[in-house]
Amino acid sequence: MGYVNDRRFAESYASHRLSVRPVGRARLARELALKKIDRKTIDGALDQAFGETSEDGLIDRAIQKRIRTHGSPADRGDEKRMFDHLARLGFEFDLIIRNLNALKRQTIKDE
């Protein structure tokens, strides 16, 4: 009767979370796993959700939000705090490094 459908729940949960707050694939997978959804269902839901919304766009939103609230990173300590924030949001290491380097290049270019 469709009262409990893990696949549909996982897909709608992932889609909703990405529309509300930019989070990475790892964080979303952890949240669904805590809700006792099996790994295969999680992978399918994440594939669908991240097929509709790119992780590059999500990390850009997260970085811009962080800059609005805390300002641009002024030193290595600020960069580390931003890196840690993005890692807690579940974004992959390579994606974070690439975007922070692009932000640094943009900041230098603007000065």
C-alpha positions in Angstrom: 0.0 0.0 0.0 3.0 2.3 0.0 2.8 3.3 3.7 6.5 2.6 4.2 8.6 3.0 1.1 12.3 3.4 1.9 13.3 4.3 -1.7 10.6 7.0 -2.0 11.4 8.4 1.5 15.2 8.5 0.8 14.7 10.2 -2.6 12.4 12.9 -1.2 14.5 13.4 1.9 17.7 13.9 -0.2 16.0 16.2 -2.6 14.5 18.3 0.2 17.7 18.5 2.2 19.6 19.8 -0.9 17.0 22.4 -1.6 17.1 23.7 2.0 20.8 23.6 2.8 23.9 22.9 0.7 25.4 19.6 2.0 27.7 17.1 0.4 27.1 13.5 -0.6 28.9 12.1 2.4 26.8 14.0 5.0 23.5 13.1 3.2 24.5 9.5 3.1 25.3 9.6 6.9 21.9 11.1 7.6 20.1 8.5 5.6 22.1 5.7 7.2 21.1 7.0 10.7 17.5 6.6 9.6 18.2 2.9 9.0 18.0 3.0 5.1 20.0 0.3 3.4 23.2 1.3 1.4 21.8 0.3 -2.0 18.7 2.5 -1.5 20.9 5.4 -0.2 23.2 5.2 -3.3 20.2 5.3 -5.6 18.6 8.3 -3.8 21.9 10.2 -3.8 22.5 9.4 -7.5 19.1 10.9 -8.3 19.4 13.9 -6.0 22.9 14.8 -7.2 21.9 14.2 -10.8 19.4 17.1 -10.4 21.7 19.3 -8.4 25.5 19.5 -8.9 27.8 19.3 -6.0 29.8 22.2 -7.5 26.8 24.4 -7.3 26.1 23.3 -3.7 29.6 24.0 -2.5 29.5 27.4 -4.2 26.3 28.2 -2.2 27.9 27.0 1.0 31.0 29.1 0.4 29.0 32.2 -0.4 26.9 31.7 2.7 30.0 31.3 4.8 31.5 34.5 3.3 28.3 36.5 4.0 28.3 35.4 7.7 32.1 35.3 8.4 33.7 37.3 5.6 36.4 36.1 3.2 39.3 34.2 4.6 42.0 36.7 5.5 44.7 34.3 6.7 45.5 30.6 6.9 43.5 30.1 10.1 40.4 31.5 8.4 41.0 29.2 5.4 41.3 26.2 7.7 38.1 27.1 9.5 36.3 27.4 6.1 37.8 24.1 5.0 36.7 22.4 8.2 33.2 23.8 7.8 32.9 22.5 4.3 34.2 19.1 5.4 31.6 18.9 8.1 29.0 19.7 5.5 30.1 16.5 3.7 31.9 17.8 0.7 34.8 15.8 -0.7 38.4 16.9 0.0 39.4 17.4 -3.6 36.2 19.5 -4.3 36.9 21.7 -1.2 40.6 22.3 -2.1 39.7 23.1 -5.7 37.0 25.6 -4.7 39.1 27.3 -2.0 42.0 27.7 -4.4 39.7 29.3 -6.9 38.4 31.6 -4.2 42.0 32.5 -3.3 42.8 33.2 -6.9 39.7 35.3 -7.3 40.5 37.3 -4.1 44.0 38.0 -5.3 42.8 39.0 -8.8 40.2 41.4 -7.2 42.8 43.2 -5.1 
